[in-house]
């Protein structure tokens, strides 16, 4: 278990190092990636709430 946790930490450090190198090559890249992630999460939330609302309406329709 400790080995897996250690491997994950090492992988995160390598990924962070890669992002730093990419940021040096392409200034503003990490900000754009962050914005893209926020946009994807926004649409995921909209879809999730839509399906929850649709499920609730169907449930209420069945109850009536």
Residue frames as a rotation matrix with the C-alpha (Angstrom) as fourth column:
UNK 1
0.569 0.822 0.000 0.00
0.822 -0.569 0.000 0.00
0.000 0.000 -1.000 0.00
UNK 2
0.480 -0.483 -0.732 2.80
0.123 -0.789 0.602 2.38
-0.869 -0.379 -0.319 0.89
UNK 3
-0.572 -0.719 0.395 4.54
0.456 0.121 0.882 1.52
-0.681 0.685 0.258 -2.38
UNK 4
-0.070 0.642 0.764 1.45
0.982 -0.092 0.167 2.51
0.177 0.761 -0.624 -4.40
UNK 5
0.832 0.371 -0.413 1.15
0.482 -0.852 0.205 5.80
-0.276 -0.370 -0.887 -2.49
UNK 6
0.065 -0.911 -0.407 4.85
0.097 -0.400 0.911 6.51
-0.993 -0.098 0.063 -3.06
UNK 7
-0.589 -0.247 0.770 4.50
0.736 0.231 0.637 5.71
-0.336 0.941 0.046 -6.76
UNK 8
0.419 0.818 0.395 1.56
0.894 -0.447 -0.023 8.11
0.157 0.363 -0.918 -7.05
UNK 9
0.710 -0.233 -0.665 3.53
0.175 -0.856 0.486 10.89
-0.682 -0.461 -0.567 -5.39
UNK 10
-0.384 -0.920 0.083 6.44
0.244 -0.015 0.970 10.28
-0.891 0.392 0.230 -7.75
UNK 11
-0.328 0.351 0.877 4.11
0.945 0.136 0.299 10.33
-0.014 0.927 -0.376 -10.76
UNK 12
0.761 0.636 -0.129 2.58
0.644 -0.765 0.020 13.62
-0.086 -0.099 -0.991 -9.58
UNK 13
0.328 -0.735 -0.594 6.04
0.039 -0.617 0.786 15.15
-0.944 -0.281 -0.174 -9.20
UNK 14
-0.623 -0.555 0.551 6.99
0.531 0.216 0.819 14.04
-0.574 0.803 0.161 -12.72
UNK 15
0.090 0.755 0.650 3.76
0.982 -0.176 0.069 15.45
0.167 0.632 -0.757 -14.15
UNK 16
0.814 0.164 -0.557 4.31
0.360 -0.895 0.262 18.74
-0.456 -0.414 -0.788 -12.29
UNK 17
-0.156 -0.958 -0.239 7.84
0.124 -0.259 0.958 18.91
-0.980 0.120 0.159 -13.70
UNK 18
-0.526 0.042 0.850 6.48
0.833 0.229 0.504 18.33
-0.174 0.972 -0.155 -17.19
UNK 19
0.574 0.804 0.156 3.94
0.817 -0.575 -0.041 21.12
0.057 0.151 -0.987 -16.75
UNK 20
0.526 -0.466 -0.711 6.69
0.113 -0.791 0.601 23.49
-0.843 -0.397 -0.363 -15.63
UNK 21
-0.577 -0.777 0.252 8.75
0.324 0.065 0.944 22.64
-0.750 0.626 0.214 -18.74
UNK 22
-0.228 0.581 0.782 5.74
0.967 0.043 0.250 23.08
0.111 0.813 -0.572 -21.00
UNK 23
0.750 0.504 -0.428 4.95
0.585 -0.808 0.074 26.40
-0.308 -0.306 -0.901 -19.33
UNK 24
-0.011 -0.840 -0.543 8.47
0.067 -0.542 0.837 27.58
-0.998 -0.027 0.062 -20.14
UNK 25
-0.788 -0.282 0.547 7.99
0.510 0.198 0.837 26.62
-0.344 0.939 -0.012 -23.81
UNK 26
-0.386 0.767 0.513 4.42
0.518 -0.279 0.808 27.85
0.763 0.578 -0.290 -24.10
UNK 27
-0.999 -0.024 -0.033 3.70
0.041 -0.572 -0.819 30.71
0.001 -0.820 0.572 -21.66
UNK 28
-0.465 0.881 0.088 0.15
-0.874 -0.441 -0.203 30.67
-0.141 -0.171 0.975 -20.35
UNK 29
-0.489 0.256 -0.834 -0.41
-0.365 0.808 0.463 27.00
0.792 0.531 -0.302 -21.14
UNK 30
-0.844 0.156 -0.513 -1.21
0.492 0.606 -0.626 25.95
0.213 -0.780 -0.588 -17.58
UNK 31
-0.710 0.634 -0.306 -3.75
-0.290 -0.660 -0.693 28.77
-0.642 -0.403 0.653 -17.28
UNK 32
-0.333 0.590 -0.736 -5.42
-0.916 -0.016 0.401 27.65
0.225 0.807 0.545 -20.50
UNK 33
-0.618 0.077 -0.782 -5.46
0.048 0.997 0.060 24.04
0.785 0.000 -0.620 -19.29
UNK 34
-0.900 0.294 -0.322 -6.96
0.334 -0.010 -0.942 25.20
-0.280 -0.956 -0.090 -16.00
UNK 35
-0.520 0.730 -0.445 -9.63
-0.718 -0.655 -0.236 27.18
-0.464 0.196 0.864 -17.88
UNK 36
-0.391 0.338 -0.856 -10.39
-0.651 0.557 0.516 24.15
0.651 0.759 0.002 -20.06
UNK 37
-0.811 0.067 -0.581 -10.74
0.384 0.810 -0.443 21.94
0.441 -0.583 -0.683 -16.99
UNK 38
-0.791 0.546 -0.277 -13.10
-0.028 -0.483 -0.875 24.47
-0.612 -0.684 0.397 -15.40
UNK 39
-0.392 0.653 -0.648 -15.18
-0.918 -0.322 0.231 24.59
-0.058 0.686 0.725 -18.59
UNK 40
-0.521 0.158 -0.839 -15.41
-0.233 0.919 0.318 20.80
0.821 0.361 -0.441 -18.77
UNK 41
-0.880 0.189 -0.436 -16.44
0.475 0.382 -0.792 20.60
0.017 -0.905 -0.426 -15.11
UNK 42
-0.687 0.651 -0.322 -19.05
-0.496 -0.745 -0.447 23.30
-0.531 -0.147 0.835 -15.72
UNK 43
-0.252 0.598 -0.761 -20.65
-0.878 0.189 0.439 21.32
0.407 0.779 0.478 -18.56
UNK 44
-0.685 -0.027 -0.728 -20.42
0.154 0.971 -0.181 18.11
0.712 -0.236 -0.661 -16.56
UNK 45
-0.894 0.382 -0.232 -22.32
0.176 -0.177 -0.968 19.77
-0.411 -0.907 0.091 -13.72
UNK 46
-0.436 0.765 -0.474 -24.97
-0.856 -0.516 -0.045 21.03
-0.279 0.386 0.879 -16.13
UNK 47
-0.317 0.289 -0.903 -25.43
-0.534 0.733 0.422 17.54
0.784 0.616 -0.079 -17.59
UNK 48
-0.852 -0.051 -0.521 -25.50
0.350 0.685 -0.639 15.97
0.389 -0.727 -0.566 -14.14
UNK 49
-0.781 0.593 -0.194 -28.11
-0.150 -0.481 -0.864 18.39
-0.606 -0.646 0.465 -12.84
UNK 50
-0.351 0.652 -0.672 -30.14
-0.929 -0.153 0.337 17.94
0.117 0.742 0.660 -16.03
UNK 51
-0.453 0.146 -0.880 -30.22
-0.134 0.964 0.229 14.16
0.882 0.222 -0.417 -15.57
UNK 52
-0.920 0.145 -0.365 -31.08
0.389 0.219 -0.895 14.52
-0.050 -0.965 -0.258 -11.87
UNK 53
-0.611 0.727 -0.313 -33.89
-0.572 -0.679 -0.460 16.91
-0.547 -0.102 0.831 -12.74
UNK 54
-0.302 0.477 -0.825 -35.14
-0.811 0.327 0.486 14.62
0.502 0.816 0.288 -15.51
UNK 55
-0.689 -0.010 -0.724 -35.06
0.226 0.947 -0.228 11.63
0.689 -0.320 -0.651 -13.16
UNK 56
-0.899 0.372 -0.233 -36.94
0.137 -0.267 -0.954 13.59
-0.417 -0.889 0.189 -10.51
UNK 57
-0.428 0.770 -0.473 -39.61
-0.865 -0.500 -0.030 14.64
-0.260 0.397 0.880 -13.00
UNK 58
-0.362 0.261 -0.895 -40.02
-0.460 0.785 0.415 11.06
0.811 0.561 -0.164 -14.23
UNK 59
-0.861 0.010 -0.508 -40.29
0.409 0.606 -0.682 9.84
0.301 -0.795 -0.526 -10.65
UNK 60
-0.753 0.614 -0.234 -42.91
-0.228 -0.578 -0.783 12.46
-0.617 -0.537 0.576 -9.84
UNK 61
-0.349 0.615 -0.707 -44.78
-0.918 -0.074 0.389 11.58
0.187 0.785 0.591 -13.03
UNK 62
-0.540 0.109 -0.835 -44.87
-0.009 0.991 0.135 7.94
0.842 0.080 -0.534 -12.00
UNK 63
-0.930 0.174 -0.323 -46.10
0.342 0.098 -0.934 8.87
-0.131 -0.980 -0.151 -8.54
UNK 64
-0.529 0.786 -0.319 -49.04
-0.685 -0.618 -0.385 10.81
-0.500 0.015 0.866 -10.00
